[in-house]
Amino acid sequence: MVTRRPNAVIVISLVLAAAILAISAWVLFEMRKDALRRAQESAFNVSLLVERDTSRNLDIYDLSLQAVIEGVRQPGVMALPPPIRQMVLFDRSATAKDLGSLLVVDEKGDIIVDSQAVPARRVNVADRDYFQVHRASPTVGLYVSHPFMPRLSSGTVSIALSRRLSHPDGSFAGIVVGTMRLNYFRKLFDGVNLGEGGSMALMLADGTMLMRRPYDAQITGRSLQGTANYTRFTEAPSGDFFGTAAIDGVARWYAYRHIAGYPMILDVAIATGDIYTEWRRRAWIIGSLVTAVDVALVALAVLFAQQLRRRIAVEEELRMLARTDGLTGLNNRRAFEEIIEAEWRRTQRSARPLSMLLIDVDNFKGFNDLYGHSAGDDALVAVARCIAGHVRRPGDSAVRYGGEEFVALLPDTGEAGAMRIAEQIRAAVQSLGMRHVASAHHVLTISIGIASTERQRFGTCRAFVNAADTALYEAKGAGRNRVVVWPVEARAEEPQTVDQPAG
């Protein structure tokens, strides 16, 4: 039983503590995965919303450009009075948020129609990339330019959306271009909460940075070609990955997508530290509680085990007291009954010899009457010491059988060995020289009866004990202070079966 094994209590507590710790670790691991999943879902949702808002506004810009192209192509529109022509060409442009100027530019790069000025402001844009691209190719369609500072105003950095104008024969006739302030993206990005280390960026398909949060004016227009993150952005229309930003070196989880229909890439990134901030706080609380519970569990188990050891020690001490003679320190009659039953069964199974010495102090009543009970107790203690001193092998037992009688039980000992030990005990007691004037030997002596299974067969354990008792009776009848082996008169005969000893 566990209650009899203090160490088992500690082992079980350690197993339980380990199980609680393992379960807690698994729960924390699942919570960590949930934290990452929630952050990913949040980033995906943000990227989708920003992509849709950007795409919708770019669509509006493009519709404005196409409306101007359609108007320019209509016969007579360019000949209308300037105020009416402005209304016909630019009536849709007012719906476009953060749209700058809408311009019609001829094949030389000069502005011929300006949505914000009549007559048109005198500016040539032939050196701009959006003009050169359309002049070089008739198949570009909508073109999104690199960032630039507008010449027509002191506004902020802008990009241009442009489409080609062609003559009836297909030759280059100029462009329609609308400028878009990058502040639009800055305001859009500022409205999104991505944590302290989060970032968001919009770039052209060639890696040119248009806008980034956190905002840094020096980053606008910078090329990200050759960086690990940009390479990942170009591998698929959308995706996600863990990476480190080339701009600030912060490790983040990235969700990116290409804006449908436009040469732009949007990425939303959450710093890995921010992803697990709340998880770390909860993990610290849970970990502390679990550690406290485990420590308390093991500590209580150790205390319980210590109390259990004390209880077992007390029980063992009580058990020993119950089996020990209080005067001599030898086993008592109760212990003898248990020992001889066990040894008898073992002898019957193994056929190995078992010998018993039944010892009686000679004329002990006279000794008590003559010298007093205190001296009698001292004499018994001295006799017990002599017996114990010669019954020392593992398995041997020395017993106070009752009153002045003692027993020595000798497993694996034949008749000759039992006689030798008995004679040693007898001689040791006599050599004590304890004066006993009522004895014929004038000193305290003992008589010993021996029974052994080596040459005799006994039907029962009780017959075995009675045989030793008969031998002792013979020793006393023969004058005391001697050793007698049972059977006294049949020692040289063949082995015989004995149920009860002879009288």
LOTI-524098 format. One line per field, with one value per residue (C-alpha): x, y, z. Coordinates in steps of 0.2 Angstrom, whole numbers, plus 5000, padded with zeros to 4 digits. Layout:
N
x [X ...]
y [Y ...]
z [Z ...]
This chain:
503
x [5000 5005 5002 5016 5029 5033 5044 5030 5020 5034 5035 5017 5017 5031 5022 5006 5016 5024 5007 5000 5016 5014 4995 4999 5013 5001 4988 5001 5007 4989 4986 5002 4996 4979 4988 4997 4981 4972 4986 4986 4967 4968 4982 4973 4957 4967 4976 4960 4951 4966 4967 4949 4949 4965 4958 4941 4950 4961 4946 4939 4955 4955 4937 4941 4955 4944 4931 4943 4949 4932 4928 4944 4939 4922 4921 4920 4924 4941 4933 4920 4923 4935 4922 4911 4925 4931 4914 4913 4930 4932 4914 4919 4935 4928 4923 4941 4948 4966 4966 4978 4977 4970 4979 4979 4996 5001 5014 5027 5024 5015 4999 4985 4970 4972 4958 4963 4967 4960 4970 4982 4997 5013 5023 5031 5031 5041 5054 5042 5042 5023 5025 5040 5032 5017 5027 5038 5023 5005 5000 5004 4986 4985 5002 5006 5022 5036 5034 5038 5036 5023 5029 5012 5010 5019 5010 5016 5025 5013 5011 5003 4990 4991 4984 4989 4981 4983 4979 4967 4982 4988 5003 5006 4995 5000 4993 4979 4987 4980 4991 4987 4994 5003 4995 4980 4989 4997 4980 4973 4988 4987 4969 4975 4981 4995 5004 5020 5031 5019 5021 5012 5019 5013 5025 5025 5027 5046 5049 5048 5042 5027 5021 5026 5020 5029 5031 5048 5049 5067 5060 5047 5054 5067 5069 5067 5073 5086 5079 5073 5055 5052 5058 5044 5031 5034 5032 5013 4998 4996 5003 5011 5028 5040 5053 5065 5063 5077 5073 5073 5078 5063 5056 5038 5025 5020 5003 5004 4993 4995 4981 4970 4972 4986 5005 5005 5010 5002 5010 5004 5016 5015 5030 5033 5035 5018 5010 5014 5013 4997 5001 5017 5008 4995 5009 5018 5002 4998 5016 5018 5001 5006 5023 5016 5004 5017 5029 5015 5010 5028 5031 5015 5019 5037 5029 5016 5030 5040 5025 5022 5040 5037 5021 5029 5044 5032 5022 5038 5044 5027 5028 5045 5039 5025 5037 5051 5053 5054 5067 5079 5077 5075 5060 5045 5032 5021 5036 5042 5025 5026 5045 5043 5028 5037 5053 5043 5035 5051 5059 5045 5047 5066 5070 5084 5087 5080 5085 5078 5086 5074 5083 5078 5087 5090 5082 5077 5063 5075 5087 5072 5067 5085 5092 5076 5067 5079 5093 5082 5079 5098 5101 5088 5096 5114 5107 5099 5115 5124 5111 5111 5130 5130 5115 5121 5119 5106 5090 5094 5082 5084 5067 5062 5049 5041 5047 5065 5063 5072 5072 5085 5079 5093 5088 5099 5108 5109 5110 5129 5129 5114 5124 5139 5130 5120 5136 5144 5128 5128 5147 5145 5131 5141 5156 5146 5149 5133 5132 5118 5119 5103 5111 5121 5134 5134 5133 5119 5117 5105 5098 5095 5084 5087 5076 5082 5074 5090 5088 5070 5054 5040 5022 5018 5027 5019 5027 5044 5042 5036 5051 5063 5052 5054 5073 5074 5064 5076 5091 5083 5080 5098 5105 5103 5117 5118 5112 5101 5096 5079 5076 5087 5087 5084 5098 5107 5091 5084 5074 5056 5040 5035 5017 5019 5035 5037 5034]
y [5000 5018 5023 5011 5018 5036 5037 5032 5047 5058 5049 5051 5069 5072 5063 5073 5089 5084 5080 5097 5105 5096 5100 5118 5118 5111 5124 5138 5131 5131 5148 5154 5146 5155 5172 5170 5164 5180 5191 5183 5185 5203 5207 5198 5208 5224 5221 5216 5232 5243 5235 5237 5255 5259 5249 5258 5275 5271 5265 5282 5291 5280 5283 5302 5299 5289 5302 5316 5305 5302 5321 5325 5313 5321 5333 5351 5348 5356 5371 5375 5390 5386 5386 5374 5363 5362 5356 5343 5336 5337 5334 5317 5322 5330 5313 5308 5310 5318 5320 5334 5341 5333 5338 5336 5336 5337 5327 5339 5338 5355 5356 5362 5359 5361 5356 5369 5384 5393 5396 5381 5384 5384 5368 5355 5337 5329 5324 5314 5295 5294 5305 5295 5278 5282 5291 5275 5262 5263 5247 5253 5257 5264 5269 5273 5284 5284 5297 5315 5333 5342 5358 5365 5368 5367 5351 5335 5321 5313 5300 5301 5290 5293 5286 5289 5300 5294 5302 5294 5285 5279 5290 5298 5313 5316 5310 5313 5313 5315 5317 5309 5315 5301 5309 5299 5283 5290 5295 5278 5269 5280 5274 5256 5249 5236 5237 5246 5237 5234 5241 5243 5248 5251 5249 5248 5232 5236 5238 5257 5262 5274 5275 5266 5266 5271 5286 5292 5304 5297 5280 5286 5282 5270 5254 5237 5227 5213 5212 5196 5202 5210 5194 5185 5198 5194 5175 5175 5186 5185 5176 5177 5173 5177 5189 5203 5221 5227 5245 5244 5225 5221 5203 5203 5192 5198 5197 5204 5205 5213 5226 5219 5228 5240 5237 5239 5228 5230 5222 5222 5216 5213 5212 5195 5203 5211 5195 5187 5202 5197 5178 5181 5191 5176 5163 5172 5172 5154 5148 5156 5148 5131 5132 5137 5123 5110 5116 5116 5098 5092 5101 5093 5076 5078 5083 5069 5057 5063 5061 5044 5038 5044 5034 5019 5020 5022 5007 4997 5001 4996 4980 4977 4980 4968 4955 4959 4953 4969 4962 4953 4961 4944 4939 4935 4920 4929 4931 4913 4907 4917 4912 4894 4892 4900 4890 4874 4877 4881 4865 4855 4862 4861 4846 4856 4853 4863 4862 4869 4872 4873 4881 4882 4890 4877 4880 4897 4898 4895 4908 4921 4916 4917 4932 4942 4946 4960 4948 4935 4948 4951 4933 4931 4946 4938 4921 4930 4938 4922 4914 4929 4929 4912 4913 4926 4919 4927 4917 4911 4917 4918 4919 4921 4907 4911 4914 4906 4896 4902 4895 4895 4891 4886 4884 4874 4867 4848 4839 4840 4859 4861 4851 4862 4878 4871 4866 4883 4892 4880 4883 4902 4903 4892 4903 4918 4912 4919 4912 4900 4891 4882 4873 4857 4866 4882 4893 4898 4884 4880 4864 4862 4850 4848 4843 4842 4836 4830 4812 4813 4815 4825 4825 4842 4858 4855 4837 4845 4858 4844 4833 4848 4849 4831 4832 4846 4836 4822 4834 4841 4823 4818 4831 4848 4858 4847 4846 4831 4827 4819 4805 4800 4782 4780 4791 4776 4769 4772 4788 4786 4796 4805 4812 4816 4814 4800 4804]
z [5000 4996 5015 5019 5007 5010 4995 4984 4990 4985 4968 4965 4969 4957 4944 4947 4947 4931 4924 4929 4922 4905 4904 4908 4895 4882 4886 4885 4868 4861 4868 4859 4843 4846 4848 4832 4823 4830 4824 4807 4805 4811 4798 4784 4788 4789 4772 4764 4770 4765 4748 4744 4750 4739 4724 4725 4725 4711 4701 4704 4698 4683 4679 4680 4668 4656 4657 4651 4637 4631 4632 4622 4609 4607 4592 4597 4615 4614 4605 4619 4629 4643 4658 4649 4643 4661 4667 4653 4655 4674 4682 4690 4697 4712 4719 4720 4738 4738 4719 4714 4696 4681 4666 4647 4640 4621 4612 4617 4636 4637 4648 4637 4649 4668 4680 4692 4681 4666 4655 4659 4669 4658 4663 4653 4660 4646 4658 4669 4669 4666 4650 4643 4646 4636 4622 4621 4620 4615 4625 4643 4648 4665 4672 4690 4692 4704 4718 4714 4720 4710 4700 4699 4718 4734 4739 4746 4737 4725 4711 4695 4686 4667 4651 4633 4620 4602 4585 4573 4565 4582 4584 4601 4604 4623 4639 4652 4669 4687 4702 4719 4735 4745 4761 4757 4761 4776 4783 4778 4787 4803 4806 4808 4825 4822 4839 4844 4832 4818 4800 4784 4767 4750 4735 4717 4708 4705 4724 4725 4741 4741 4759 4775 4793 4804 4792 4787 4773 4768 4764 4751 4734 4741 4731 4740 4725 4731 4749 4755 4759 4742 4734 4744 4739 4721 4722 4723 4722 4741 4755 4773 4781 4795 4790 4796 4788 4779 4784 4803 4806 4816 4815 4810 4803 4785 4776 4758 4743 4726 4723 4709 4692 4698 4699 4718 4733 4750 4765 4783 4797 4815 4826 4833 4850 4849 4844 4860 4872 4880 4879 4888 4902 4904 4902 4916 4927 4923 4925 4942 4948 4941 4949 4965 4965 4960 4973 4986 4980 4982 4998 5006 4999 5007 5024 5023 5019 5034 5045 5037 5041 5059 5060 5052 5064 5079 5073 5070 5087 5095 5085 5091 5109 5106 5100 5113 5131 5141 5153 5143 5126 5117 5107 5117 5116 5103 5092 5095 5089 5072 5070 5073 5062 5047 5050 5052 5035 5027 5034 5027 5010 5009 5020 5028 5046 5060 5078 5094 5111 5126 5141 5159 5173 5187 5204 5199 5212 5226 5218 5219 5236 5243 5234 5230 5214 5208 5209 5200 5186 5185 5183 5169 5160 5162 5155 5140 5136 5136 5124 5113 5112 5105 5093 5081 5063 5052 5054 5072 5085 5104 5114 5132 5132 5149 5167 5168 5151 5135 5117 5104 5086 5074 5056 5044 5060 5063 5079 5081 5078 5090 5104 5101 5103 5118 5127 5124 5131 5146 5150 5147 5160 5173 5170 5176 5193 5200 5218 5221 5237 5235 5219 5220 5209 5221 5205 5193 5180 5166 5158 5140 5130 5111 5097 5079 5063 5055 5062 5068 5059 5068 5062 5068 5074 5092 5092 5088 5103 5114 5110 5116 5131 5135 5132 5145 5157 5155 5158 5174 5180 5177 5189 5179 5172 5156 5138 5133 5115 5111 5110 5125 5124 5105 5098 5089 5081 5064 5061 5066 5064 5080 5082 5101 5111 5124 5142]
